[in-house]
Amino acid sequence: MKEKIQKNNFDLAGNSHARLIRMVIFAKVMPIGNIAGGPGMRCLAVLSVLYYCGWPLYAFNARYGHHLGRMKGILSRLKNRGRV
Amino acid sequence: MKDYTCYSLKNLIETGRRLAKEKSVVSFDLFDTLLVRRIHDPDLVKLPVARYIATLAEERGVKRSATEIQDLRDRFETGMRAEIGRIHTDHEACYPVFMERLLVEIFGEAGGDLLGIVTAYEMAMENAMLVPREELVGWLRELSAAGKRVFIVSDMYLPADHLEKLTDHAGLSAYAEAIVSSADSFAAKASGEGWKLMAERFDIQPEEWLHVGDNPFSDGLRAKEAGITPLLIHDPREDLRKSLLRRYWNYCDGKPFWRGRLLQQVMAPLEGENIPREPLYREGYNFIGPLIGIFLQQIREICRKEKLSKIFFLSREGWTFERYWKQAMPLIYPGEELPEIEYLYVSRMALAGASCAHGGLKKESADIAFLPPGNRDFTDLCRIFSLDPEAFKEIFARFDLEVTTCLSHIHEGYQQENRRAFERILDDEEFQREVKAQTADANAALQKYLEDVGFFSHKRVAVVDVGWLGSIQRFLVDAVSHRDDAPVCRGLLFGATRGIPFPTTGKNSISGVIYDQNRFDFAASALFYARDIFEEACRAPYPTLNGYSLSDNEKGYELVFRRTDDALGMEENEQDSYFAPLQQGIYDSAVRFGQAVCLLGWKYGDFKPWLNYLLVSRLAFPETREIMLLRNRTHLDDFHGGKQPKAEFLKNAGRELWDQSERKLRWSPLLRLRRYLLHLRSRLNQ
């Protein structure tokens, strides 16, 4: 079946993010070789949100993001305090 | 005047068509409207340009690092913007002006040539990273055909004639009346001055003017203030794409694992390039292509370090490597002198006989010949080394052997004393005399061929092959070692499994690039799962070479290829057709790989963690459909005989993961894990 090389959510056909997550979990219990420390769980989590929920989030942000200025300010302050 | 902001291209074009009905002029912003970039940050294109200038500087004896050059460029650009800002409203810069200053600072003089060379390179890099938005370009064509005046306008440090190179490449120039850049007039859209100037210059009434862009300020507010109708695009998909790229880029700093992933993301096709493709094409583009690219890039680095002046790509896999090299390496190493490359028509079968003409048939060569389980006796050796067994019957009889006596321990009828007797035959002068006599012509033809391709013109050469024992190189060196002008052969294999010790000397050595058994690399050992894939994926679409023969033609030799009209030959042709999309995917990935690596500036060590993950994930834990897709149907190898070994030696045959049936692959519980544990054990025991 024909499929695009870069899927609609910008993931790569055959080298998907889900496949990476499965392999990383496997690598926690079984050696797979030198992967230079691996991808990092936080990076995986952020990318998971982007790949699987990214479009609705960015679509919402494009239309209504300018109304969320106050909330973004609060989040930014929290982030700088290291809470987020 | 109403604000028109659209959140998808489809909506933009629908709205635009409606608005454009009452307008005679439609202008488009260029970057992030008509063209999008493969990367999130346009400034990243400056880095390879800085590296290029550093290379040019080094050639002229000037030592400046790329970082220094980039800092200087930023300084000159900022300085120019400040200068211009004192006279004009906008703080604009003009590329040729500050670049010339930069080049004079580095080289002491610019010279038209140098600026032209650097500009051409930067435009090429920009073009590599820019992709036209197909739907918008389609609308632009419609507008042009409908007789509307179409302009492309950008606030950019590149003047209009430079931007035209980009629009020409994207196929936009033909549809636009003019390309307008703020770098020419220093009047930008951002202050509104750009709009006024354009209206005067092209005699445009603002009420007849529709402008399409992405920046709410320059393309939106300022256009509206000038009386122009703005139509803005804010595409959340583009925001998402850039967000992903930005994150990969940021993660790469602290986590080298992501560098390979970013490489593949930058390589990925966009917009009109990203059309649905066959599964084999995708495998070639997303898996095998980048592997080959990383392999060849490392070969380039090794050649530079060891001063190897020519690379010979061997056997049918070398055909693909050579084609990939030609497309990718000049992009990764612009301005640098690359080693010469040549494709060599060689194979184990073709070289085996020719290798015996001077040194005779060696024990190691015989051991290699008996490796395939289908080879049993001296007649199999004769097939491989192009010998006539009839001429050896008397010699064998002296040692109480026949040419059909079993010499392989995995076949019925094997006796160790027969093998020892055979090893004594190898020391027999008459035997070796006959071997040399029978293979002399093949060797002579080989010498002529190698002279023809310049094999002896270089002192140190790299010979590149897919792997796995280095037999081809072994035979090649044996065939030419009698010559004083034989070069030092540095074998660089995709994977070196070293099943048989390689006779390493100062003039002859091999190493594996992706995998080498002498270097414990567990992830890369996943190659053991499916070595045939790489051979089939990379194989040239011509029949295997069987030998060399002397000829009366101009060259004095001819290459003897295997026939294709027998059953095996026709199966191979069918297999070649089957794998054609895979090969196309590999070749299509080469240019993108080169451009992406050039931009990112990374090397083998940077990509290795991701490569390790890819090998384990795709070879040790493949999906069933991937195995069914990539598994070769016919692996033709005339080196392998057809005789059946003893059953006990066949018990492991066909038990590898990639040999399992579809039913077992889908339904056998924990099959991949079990195979993986066996593989882990065998690697650790080794």
Interface residues (C-beta under 8 A of the other chain):
Chain A: M1 K2 E3 K4 I5 Q6 N9 F10 L12 A13 G14 N15 R19 L20 M23 F26 M30 P31 I32 G33 N34 I35 A36 G37 G38 P39 G40 C43 V46 L47 L50 Y51 G54 W55 Y58 A59 N61 A62 R63
Chain B: Y7 H234 D235 P236 R237 D239 L240 R241 S243 L244 R247 Y251 G254 K255 P256 F257 W258 R261 Q264 Q265 A268 P269 L270 N274 I275 P276 R277 E278 P279 R282 E283 Y285 N286 F287 D521 F522 A523 A524 S525 K608 P609 W610 N612 Y613 L614 V616 S617 R618 F621 E626 Y676 L680
